[in-house]
């Protein structure tokens, strides 16, 4: 098959066959198809979309580009959650250990930040020593002992997605329903799951800007999941303000520790419990009890230790990674806080260094925002609306000025 011809066919609105899609993914995975050609195809898919049949074929091709986690018939039920990304979306770090307290296994394969959204792996790697790259034997060992593991893709699992994931982030092709669907579902299907809950975000801080777009993506995800034999459900979440009270890697881990102790922000706890109850054995009320008793906190500590992390650092993440300059953004008027724009905050946090503009960019674990006030709050002039953690004084003042434009008080 001639790859440029296939690219042109998709560019002109044609549908690719299952055989053509498998050919392309195999060639890309082997390195026979250069990144510039895959970038062109991804852009063609972005503009021309894919049929449900093409999306299913793409998912299957990416799934079978590598190996899968295999389980025994007598093993506990495997469950997982995936979020389409958002600002301050740190639910995975709380949900995985919570579900592991429910006598199910959570083999969570996570990703890095895409666009302005933070990545689970980036947050976890702010914990000193924490290993996100485990081989499949190590994954099974941690799961068997702890009940949950949080890792990146191994070299064997979905290598096509690993290559394409990084490429999408730097070519403007992230918000494509078929590409998002295939990326998410290939990784999740490779985990050998029985149940999956999908947290599909919409709003200024999400890839899907409208609720209608989110519905379309949710339908695509569930359709592929059910076709592959995994019981799938969806929670639609608005992402017009950040989840919880922080955005930035170490800052979000510190907030997760609070939530794991039952002391987290209510909106973060509610999302975690909603998602967990969709795939758990126990009721939402029982899951809330596990969280508030500290069961999930103890489980999280065991998982961190099992993956090489420094457990003693968990309760002092703000000092382990402390930005040199911290400044407060204060209310310039009294009234009701009506807008704390997630998209604007996400872009500011990205530019501070908490995310990547290019795939090879390093991550600054210390920078970001915390103490983010929630919309609906009554504020007085001079009240702190959030704090900015920056590497330089110039970045601090620049970010404070920019964020003023993304906050409204009436």
Backbone torsions as a table, in degrees:
resi	resn	phi	psi	omega
1	UNK	NA	148.4	-176.6
2	UNK	-102.1	109.1	-172.8
3	UNK	-60.2	-45.7	177.7
4	UNK	-55.6	-36.3	178.3
5	UNK	-65.4	-39.8	178.1
6	UNK	-65.6	-39.5	177.7
7	UNK	-62.6	-45.3	179.8
8	UNK	-62.8	-38.8	-179.9
9	UNK	-62.3	-44.4	178.3
10	UNK	-70.3	-38.5	178.0
11	UNK	-57.7	-35.9	-177.7
12	UNK	-89.1	8.3	173.8
13	UNK	95.8	6.6	180.0
14	UNK	-79.2	163.5	177.3
15	UNK	-99.9	137.5	176.5
16	UNK	-88.7	145.0	177.6
17	UNK	-78.3	165.4	176.8
18	UNK	-59.3	-40.3	-179.7
19	UNK	-64.7	-41.0	179.6
20	UNK	-65.7	-40.8	179.7
21	UNK	-65.1	-44.7	177.9
22	UNK	-63.0	-37.2	177.8
23	UNK	-62.2	-47.1	-178.4
24	UNK	-63.2	-47.4	-177.8
25	UNK	-64.9	-39.7	177.5
26	UNK	-63.3	-43.7	-179.8
27	UNK	-64.9	-42.0	180.0
28	UNK	-65.2	-42.3	-178.8
29	UNK	-64.9	-40.3	-179.8
30	UNK	-71.8	-19.1	-175.5
31	UNK	93.9	7.0	178.9
32	UNK	-81.1	-17.4	177.6
33	UNK	-109.7	115.5	-176.9
34	UNK	-67.7	159.1	-176.6
35	UNK	-61.8	-32.7	-178.5
36	UNK	-65.5	-31.9	177.1
37	UNK	-72.8	-41.4	177.9
38	UNK	-66.0	-35.0	176.0
39	UNK	-61.4	-42.1	179.2
40	UNK	-65.0	-41.9	179.1
41	UNK	-66.5	-41.0	178.5
42	UNK	-61.5	-39.2	178.6
43	UNK	-68.7	-37.3	176.4
44	UNK	-63.4	-40.9	177.1
45	UNK	-64.9	-39.9	179.2
46	UNK	-57.1	-45.2	-176.3
47	UNK	-84.5	-32.3	-173.1
48	UNK	-103.4	-10.0	177.0
49	UNK	67.8	-177.1	176.5
50	UNK	-138.4	151.5	173.5
51	UNK	-73.2	163.3	174.9
52	UNK	-56.1	-35.9	179.3
53	UNK	-67.0	-41.1	177.0
54	UNK	-64.2	-42.2	-179.5
55	UNK	-62.6	-43.1	178.2
56	UNK	-63.4	-41.0	179.1
57	UNK	-65.5	-39.9	178.2
58	UNK	-63.9	-44.3	178.2
59	UNK	-59.9	-47.2	-178.4
60	UNK	-64.4	-41.0	179.6
61	UNK	-63.6	-41.2	179.2
62	UNK	-69.9	-38.3	177.5
63	UNK	-60.0	-45.3	-175.0
64	UNK	-88.3	9.3	173.6
65	UNK	-73.8	-11.1	-179.8
66	UNK	-151.1	-153.0	-175.9
67	UNK	-96.3	173.5	177.4
68	UNK	-127.9	156.1	172.4
69	UNK	-74.8	130.6	-177.6
70	UNK	-110.2	141.9	-175.6
71	UNK	-129.2	159.4	176.1
72	UNK	-88.6	156.7	-178.4
73	UNK	-61.3	-30.2	-176.8
74	UNK	-89.2	-0.1	179.5
75	UNK	-68.6	153.6	175.9
76	UNK	-59.8	162.4	177.5
77	UNK	-62.1	139.2	178.5
78	UNK	-101.8	130.0	-178.6
79	UNK	-134.7	159.7	177.8
80	UNK	-161.7	170.5	177.6
81	UNK	-134.0	149.0	171.7
82	UNK	-135.8	136.2	174.4
83	UNK	-107.6	144.4	177.4
84	UNK	-79.8	3.8	172.3
85	UNK	101.7	145.3	179.4
86	UNK	-169.4	179.0	-178.0
87	UNK	-90.8	122.2	-176.8
88	UNK	74.9	18.1	-177.5
89	UNK	-83.2	93.5	-174.5
90	UNK	-114.3	19.6	-170.3
91	UNK	-63.6	-29.7	-176.6
92	UNK	-59.6	-38.0	-176.0
93	UNK	-67.0	-22.1	178.6
94	UNK	-96.6	-40.4	-173.7
95	UNK	-68.4	-42.3	-177.1
96	UNK	-59.6	-52.6	178.2
97	UNK	-66.8	-31.2	177.9
98	UNK	-64.1	-46.5	179.2
99	UNK	-65.4	-33.8	178.4
100	UNK	-65.3	-22.2	174.6
101	UNK	-74.5	-10.9	-175.0
102	UNK	-99.9	17.4	177.5
103	UNK	62.9	30.6	168.6
104	UNK	-119.2	162.1	178.2
105	UNK	-100.8	141.2	-178.8
106	UNK	-124.6	91.6	178.6
107	UNK	-89.2	74.4	-167.9
108	UNK	-83.7	112.9	172.3
109	UNK	-96.9	117.6	-173.0
110	UNK	-114.6	175.5	-178.1
111	UNK	-125.4	177.6	176.0
112	UNK	-94.3	177.3	-177.6
113	UNK	-61.5	143.6	173.7
114	UNK	-124.0	128.6	-179.7
115	UNK	60.2	-131.6	-178.9
116	UNK	-88.7	-2.2	-176.7
117	UNK	-88.2	143.0	179.6
118	UNK	-77.4	151.9	-179.7
119	UNK	-105.1	143.8	179.6
120	UNK	-59.5	-42.6	-179.0
121	UNK	-63.4	-38.7	179.0
122	UNK	-63.3	-40.1	178.1
123	UNK	-64.4	-48.1	-178.6
124	UNK	-61.6	-36.9	-178.1
125	UNK	-73.4	-8.7	171.6
126	UNK	-74.8	-14.2	174.5
127	UNK	-79.2	117.5	-175.7
128	UNK	-53.3	127.4	175.8
129	UNK	86.3	-13.0	-174.7
130	UNK	-64.3	127.8	-178.9
131	UNK	-100.7	117.6	176.8
132	UNK	-97.0	-12.0	-179.2
133	UNK	-105.1	95.0	176.7
134	UNK	-112.6	149.2	173.2
135	UNK	-81.8	174.6	-172.5
136	UNK	-67.4	-30.9	174.9
137	UNK	-65.5	-43.6	179.0
138	UNK	-64.9	-39.2	177.7
139	UNK	-58.4	-48.0	-179.9
140	UNK	-64.1	-37.3	179.0
141	UNK	-63.8	-44.7	179.9
142	UNK	-66.6	-44.8	178.3
143	UNK	-58.1	-44.7	-177.2
144	UNK	-63.4	-34.8	-177.3
145	UNK	-88.1	-38.1	-170.2
146	UNK	-108.4	-34.2	-177.7
147	UNK	99.0	-10.4	176.7
148	UNK	-149.0	151.2	175.6
149	UNK	-147.5	144.4	-179.4
150	UNK	-128.3	109.2	-171.7
151	UNK	-137.8	166.2	168.4
152	UNK	-86.9	175.8	178.3
153	UNK	-64.6	134.8	172.0
154	UNK	-73.7	170.4	177.5
155	UNK	-64.2	-22.9	-177.2
156	UNK	-89.0	-26.9	-174.6
157	UNK	-89.9	121.8	174.7
158	UNK	44.4	55.5	179.5
159	UNK	-61.8	-28.1	177.9
160	UNK	-64.0	-41.3	179.9
161	UNK	-67.3	-38.9	-179.1
162	UNK	-59.0	-42.4	179.3
163	UNK	-70.1	-43.3	-176.5
164	UNK	-72.6	-34.2	179.0
165	UNK	-56.6	-49.0	-179.6
166	UNK	-66.0	-36.2	-178.6
167	UNK	-68.6	-41.3	179.9
168	UNK	-59.8	-38.0	-174.7
169	UNK	-63.4	-27.5	-174.7
170	UNK	-113.4	10.5	179.9
171	UNK	-124.0	10.6	176.7
172	UNK	71.6	23.0	-176.6
173	UNK	-115.4	19.4	-179.9
174	UNK	-63.3	-48.1	-172.3
175	UNK	-81.3	51.1	177.4
176	UNK	-109.9	121.1	-176.4
177	UNK	-57.4	-48.4	179.2
178	UNK	-62.4	-40.0	-179.0
179	UNK	-70.2	-38.9	176.2
180	UNK	-64.0	-46.5	-178.4
181	UNK	-58.9	-50.5	-177.6
182	UNK	-64.2	-38.4	179.9
183	UNK	-64.8	-49.8	-178.7
184	UNK	-64.4	-52.5	-169.7
185	UNK	-73.7	-30.3	177.3
186	UNK	-64.2	-43.2	178.2
187	UNK	-66.2	-43.4	-176.3
188	UNK	-70.3	-38.9	177.6
189	UNK	-65.6	-30.7	178.6
190	UNK	-68.4	-16.4	178.9
191	UNK	-78.7	-11.8	-178.5
192	UNK	69.3	47.7	-174.0
193	UNK	-82.0	157.0	167.9
194	UNK	-100.1	-35.6	-178.8
195	UNK	-137.1	146.7	180.0
196	UNK	-143.7	133.5	172.3
197	UNK	-115.0	137.4	-175.2
198	UNK	-115.6	121.5	179.0
199	UNK	-97.2	97.7	-175.5
200	UNK	-97.1	117.7	-175.5
201	UNK	-93.3	151.6	171.1
202	UNK	-145.0	147.5	-179.9
203	UNK	133.6	-171.1	-173.0
204	UNK	-65.4	-27.9	-178.6
205	UNK	-100.2	17.3	-178.8
206	UNK	-122.8	165.8	176.3
207	UNK	-71.4	-35.9	175.6
208	UNK	-89.3	115.1	-173.1
209	UNK	-82.4	-24.4	-177.5
210	UNK	-121.4	160.4	178.7
211	UNK	-65.3	-32.7	178.9
212	UNK	-64.8	-41.9	176.9
213	UNK	-63.5	-40.0	179.4
214	UNK	-64.7	-40.4	176.9
215	UNK	-60.0	-41.5	-179.4
216	UNK	-63.9	-45.1	178.8
217	UNK	-64.7	-42.9	179.6
218	UNK	-58.8	-43.8	179.3
219	UNK	-62.5	-41.8	179.9
220	UNK	-63.0	-44.1	-179.4
221	UNK	-64.0	-47.5	-177.9
222	UNK	-66.5	-38.9	179.2
223	UNK	-59.3	-46.2	179.2
224	UNK	-67.3	-42.7	-179.7
225	UNK	-60.0	-48.1	-179.2
226	UNK	-64.9	-38.2	179.2
227	UNK	-63.2	-28.5	-179.5
228	UNK	-93.9	6.4	174.2
229	UNK	84.5	19.4	178.0
230	UNK	-110.3	124.4	178.5
231	UNK	-66.7	115.8	-172.1
232	UNK	-121.2	140.4	176.0
233	UNK	-137.0	165.1	-173.3
234	UNK	-132.2	141.6	167.9
235	UNK	-120.3	120.9	175.5
236	UNK	-86.5	126.0	-176.5
237	UNK	-123.2	131.1	175.9
238	UNK	-75.2	135.8	-179.0
239	UNK	-128.5	59.4	175.3
240	UNK	-100.0	-12.2	169.1
241	UNK	-136.7	156.0	-176.5
242	UNK	-61.0	151.2	172.4
243	UNK	-77.8	131.2	180.0
244	UNK	73.4	-149.7	-171.5
245	UNK	-123.4	10.7	-178.2
246	UNK	-147.0	155.8	174.7
247	UNK	-145.8	117.5	-172.4
248	UNK	140.6	151.3	-163.6
249	UNK	-67.6	-65.8	-179.6
250	UNK	-65.0	-34.1	178.6
251	UNK	-62.5	-37.9	179.5
252	UNK	-73.8	-35.0	175.4
253	UNK	-62.2	-42.3	178.0
254	UNK	-60.4	-39.3	178.1
255	UNK	-68.3	-37.8	177.4
256	UNK	-62.1	-39.7	177.9
257	UNK	-59.1	-43.7	177.2
258	UNK	-60.0	-44.9	-177.7
259	UNK	-67.1	-37.6	178.7
260	UNK	-65.1	-22.2	175.9
261	UNK	-91.7	4.8	-178.5
262	UNK	79.4	20.0	-175.7
263	UNK	-120.5	19.1	-175.5
264	UNK	-86.1	172.8	177.0
265	UNK	-61.2	146.5	-174.8
266	UNK	-63.7	-39.0	-178.2
267	UNK	-65.0	-37.1	178.3
268	UNK	-67.3	-45.5	178.9
269	UNK	-62.4	-40.5	-178.8
270	UNK	-62.5	-43.0	179.8
271	UNK	-64.4	-43.9	179.4
272	UNK	-58.3	-47.6	-177.2
273	UNK	-68.2	-37.8	177.1
274	UNK	-61.0	-46.1	-178.0
275	UNK	-69.6	-43.6	-178.1
276	UNK	-62.9	-42.2	-177.1
277	UNK	-67.3	-19.9	179.8
278	UNK	-73.0	-21.3	-177.0
279	UNK	-126.3	0.7	-172.6
280	UNK	-88.8	172.6	173.2
281	UNK	-87.4	-37.8	-176.0
282	UNK	-86.2	168.0	178.9
283	UNK	-77.5	166.2	177.1
284	UNK	-60.2	-40.0	-180.0
285	UNK	-63.7	-40.9	179.1
286	UNK	-67.2	-38.2	177.6
287	UNK	-64.3	-39.4	177.3
288	UNK	-62.2	-38.7	178.4
289	UNK	-64.4	-43.1	178.2
290	UNK	-59.3	-39.9	-179.2
291	UNK	-67.0	-46.7	-175.4
292	UNK	-75.1	-22.0	175.4
293	UNK	-77.6	-13.5	-177.7
294	UNK	90.6	8.7	179.6
295	UNK	-59.8	-45.9	-178.0
296	UNK	-67.3	-34.6	177.6
297	UNK	-62.9	-44.4	178.1
298	UNK	-66.4	-38.9	177.7
299	UNK	-64.7	-41.2	179.1
300	UNK	-61.4	-42.9	178.5
301	UNK	-60.6	-41.4	178.4
302	UNK	-64.2	-40.4	178.9
303	UNK	-65.6	-44.3	178.9
304	UNK	-58.6	-45.8	179.4
305	UNK	-62.7	-42.3	-178.5
306	UNK	-64.8	-25.8	-179.8
307	UNK	-102.1	19.1	171.9
308	UNK	86.9	4.4	-176.7
309	UNK	-79.5	156.2	178.0
310	UNK	-85.7	102.5	-176.8
311	UNK	-63.7	-34.4	-179.0
312	UNK	-64.1	-22.4	-178.5
313	UNK	-78.9	-16.1	-171.1
314	UNK	-61.9	-36.7	-176.9
315	UNK	-89.2	6.0	177.2
316	UNK	-137.9	36.8	-178.4
317	UNK	-60.7	-32.0	-178.4
318	UNK	-69.1	-21.6	176.6
319	UNK	-98.9	-29.6	174.6
320	UNK	-60.1	-42.7	175.9
321	UNK	-121.9	90.3	-178.4
322	UNK	-112.0	121.1	178.7
323	UNK	-69.4	145.4	-178.5
324	UNK	-64.6	-27.9	-175.9
325	UNK	-128.6	124.3	179.7
326	UNK	-127.4	126.8	-178.9
327	UNK	-134.5	152.8	-178.0
328	UNK	-100.5	139.2	171.0
329	UNK	-100.4	117.6	-173.3
330	UNK	-108.8	151.7	178.8
331	UNK	-64.8	134.3	178.8
332	UNK	-95.4	-1.2	178.7
333	UNK	-154.2	164.2	174.9
334	UNK	-95.6	150.0	179.2
335	UNK	150.2	-155.7	179.5
336	UNK	-100.2	129.9	176.6
337	UNK	-74.4	111.7	-174.6
338	UNK	-106.8	-14.9	-179.4
339	UNK	-147.0	127.2	172.6
340	UNK	-134.4	79.4	-163.3
341	UNK	-64.7	117.7	-177.0
342	UNK	-64.0	-40.7	-179.1
343	UNK	-62.1	-44.3	179.4
344	UNK	-66.0	-42.1	179.0
345	UNK	-66.2	-41.8	178.6
346	UNK	-60.6	-42.1	179.2
347	UNK	-65.9	-39.9	179.0
348	UNK	-64.1	-43.2	179.6
349	UNK	-65.8	-38.5	175.8
350	UNK	-59.4	-46.0	-177.2
351	UNK	-70.8	-23.6	174.2
352	UNK	-69.1	-22.5	178.5
353	UNK	117.8	7.1	-179.3
354	UNK	-80.9	-10.6	178.2
355	UNK	-133.1	-167.7	-175.1
356	UNK	-122.0	136.7	167.5
357	UNK	-91.8	-28.2	175.2
358	UNK	-127.7	154.0	-175.0
359	UNK	-57.0	-32.3	-175.2
360	UNK	-89.4	-1.3	-177.5
361	UNK	-62.9	139.3	174.2
362	UNK	-74.6	159.9	178.2
363	UNK	-106.2	134.9	173.2
364	UNK	-96.5	107.5	-175.0
365	UNK	-67.4	-24.1	-170.3
366	UNK	-83.7	-25.8	-169.9
367	UNK	-84.1	161.6	178.4
368	UNK	144.5	-158.4	178.6
369	UNK	-128.3	145.9	171.8
370	UNK	-142.0	-179.8	-175.2
371	UNK	52.9	37.3	-178.3
372	UNK	-73.1	120.4	-179.7
373	UNK	-71.7	151.1	-179.1
374	UNK	-94.5	145.7	177.6
375	UNK	-63.0	151.4	-175.9
376	UNK	94.3	-12.9	-178.6
377	UNK	-75.9	140.3	173.6
378	UNK	-84.1	125.0	-176.6
379	UNK	-123.8	155.9	174.9
380	UNK	-112.8	153.9	177.1
381	UNK	-52.7	128.8	-179.8
382	UNK	96.1	-10.6	176.3
383	UNK	-65.8	144.5	177.9
384	UNK	-77.0	125.0	179.4
385	UNK	-96.4	-28.4	173.7
386	UNK	-172.4	166.9	173.1
387	UNK	-117.5	144.0	176.8
388	UNK	-108.7	131.5	177.1
389	UNK	-110.1	117.0	-172.7
390	UNK	-130.3	158.5	-179.7
391	UNK	-81.3	-30.2	-179.6
392	UNK	-131.3	158.8	178.8
393	UNK	-64.8	-39.0	179.2
394	UNK	-62.3	-42.7	178.6
395	UNK	-64.4	-36.7	179.0
396	UNK	-62.0	-53.1	-176.7
397	UNK	-67.4	-36.8	178.5
398	UNK	-63.7	-42.5	-178.9
399	UNK	-68.3	-41.3	177.7
400	UNK	-60.0	-41.2	178.4
401	UNK	-64.8	-44.1	-178.4
402	UNK	-64.0	-42.4	-175.4
403	UNK	-67.0	-24.1	176.0
404	UNK	-56.0	-32.2	-177.3
405	UNK	-75.0	-13.2	-174.9
406	UNK	-109.5	15.1	-178.8
407	UNK	-128.5	136.4	179.2
408	UNK	-129.2	138.1	175.1
409	UNK	-128.6	128.9	179.6
410	UNK	-126.4	NA	NA
